[in-house]
Amino acid sequence: MGNRSKREAARSAARMEGKLYKGQDYKTEFQPQDYLKTFYAFDSGTVAENEILKFNLNNLFETFSPGGIGGDILIDVGTGPTIYQLISACEAFREIIMSDYSELNLREVDKWLKKDPGAYDWSPAIRVWARGRQVPAADCVLSLLALECACQDVDTYQAAIQNLVGLLKPGGHLVTSVALRCREYMVGSRKFFGLSLEKETVEKAVQEAARC
Ligand SMILES: C[S@@+](CC[C@H](N)C(=O)[O-])C[C@H]1O[C@@H](n2cnc3c(N)ncnc32)[C@H](O)[C@@H]1O
């Protein structure tokens, strides 16, 4: 058996054992197309998933409409393969920086930027940020449904919120949405870890970060 088929065999064994993926697994196991199909299939998605999407879109529309939050730079952390979170924001910011741990996700977003057939042309407003690059201080940091997937415990979650707030200019805004009490979620046939968070824990982390 070649190395590639050995790796594939190990992966399907892991899937069959119900392995819980997390951390670095995002680089190899998080399949953008599976994620989009599972959570953003507008015609066939489940009611709950469509409701979460509607909830986020409505809130983002209010948040970034005229008179709301806007400015020069918005940084989206844990963008995933999606751009729905930036539809309202792209009217309110001069520059949008998208970031994600997984190169596969950034490549998926890149397809939109490169005007693949059928894709919306986001290029004037959006620049993909490669991991590790220096970013300017932002007027707004956006992070939807990402930190509870990236952080293994509450201390790490609090530190991550603090890091996001650290990216802001003085007086800047953090806009976030969290799937509360989510211990795991499926992306295609793969099960990913979720940090189960209570509303109060999220609020406390944001309040403490704002105080620093
Ligand atoms: C559930 S998806 C959310 C994607 C998108 N924000 C959305 O609203 O659908 C979680 C995302 O967090 C990213 N992620 C996981 N760990 C991360 C880390 N340490 N830093 C940045 N992004 C991370 C994953 O690659 C994945 O794209």
The ligand as an SDF file (V2000), in Angstrom:
LIG
                    3D

 27 29  0  0  0  0  0  0  0  0999 V2000
  -17.3460   26.2730   12.3050 C   0  0  0  0  0  0  0  0  0  0  0  0
  -16.1890   27.0340   11.2230 S   0  0  0  0  0  0  0  0  0  0  0  0
  -16.8360   28.7040   11.1140 C   0  0  0  0  0  0  0  0  0  0  0  0
  -16.6190   29.3090    9.7440 C   0  0  0  0  0  0  0  0  0  0  0  0
  -17.3580   30.6430    9.4720 C   0  0  0  0  0  0  0  0  0  0  0  0
  -16.8620   31.6930   10.3320 N   0  0  0  0  0  0  0  0  0  0  0  0
  -18.8410   30.5250    9.5880 C   0  0  0  0  0  0  0  0  0  0  0  0
  -19.4570   31.3940   10.2290 O   0  0  0  0  0  0  0  0  0  0  0  0
  -19.4470   29.5990    9.0260 O   0  0  0  0  0  0  0  0  0  0  0  0
  -14.7840   27.2350   12.2990 C   0  0  0  0  0  0  0  0  0  0  0  0
  -13.5980   27.8290   11.5610 C   0  0  0  0  0  0  0  0  0  0  0  0
  -12.5740   28.1390   12.5100 O   0  0  0  0  0  0  0  0  0  0  0  0
  -11.3170   27.8800   11.8900 C   0  0  0  0  0  0  0  0  0  0  0  0
  -10.3160   27.6980   12.9300 N   0  0  0  0  0  0  0  0  0  0  0  0
  -10.1210   26.6240   13.7400 C   0  0  0  0  0  0  0  0  0  0  0  0
   -9.0710   26.8560   14.5480 N   0  0  0  0  0  0  0  0  0  0  0  0
   -8.6110   28.1030   14.2540 C   0  0  0  0  0  0  0  0  0  0  0  0
   -7.5390   28.9050   14.7480 C   0  0  0  0  0  0  0  0  0  0  0  0
   -6.7360   28.4780   15.7160 N   0  0  0  0  0  0  0  0  0  0  0  0
   -7.3600   30.1290   14.2120 N   0  0  0  0  0  0  0  0  0  0  0  0
   -8.1740   30.5790   13.2090 C   0  0  0  0  0  0  0  0  0  0  0  0
   -9.2080   29.8740   12.7040 N   0  0  0  0  0  0  0  0  0  0  0  0
   -9.4130   28.6500   13.2240 C   0  0  0  0  0  0  0  0  0  0  0  0
  -11.5700   26.6050   11.0850 C   0  0  0  0  0  0  0  0  0  0  0  0
  -10.6030   26.3940   10.0780 O   0  0  0  0  0  0  0  0  0  0  0  0
  -12.9670   26.8650   10.5470 C   0  0  0  0  0  0  0  0  0  0  0  0
  -12.8950   27.5080    9.2970 O   0  0  0  0  0  0  0  0  0  0  0  0
  1  2  1  0
  2  3  1  0
  2 10  1  0
  3  4  1  0
  4  5  1  0
  5  6  1  0
  5  7  1  0
  7  8  2  0
  7  9  1  0
 10 11  1  0
 11 12  1  0
 11 26  1  0
 12 13  1  0
 13 14  1  0
 13 24  1  0
 14 15  1  0
 14 23  1  0
 15 16  2  0
 16 17  1  0
 17 18  1  0
 17 23  2  0
 18 19  1  0
 18 20  2  0
 20 21  1  0
 21 22  2  0
 22 23  1  0
 24 25  1  0
 24 26  1  0
 26 27  1  0
M  CHG  2   2   1   9  -1
M  END
$$$$
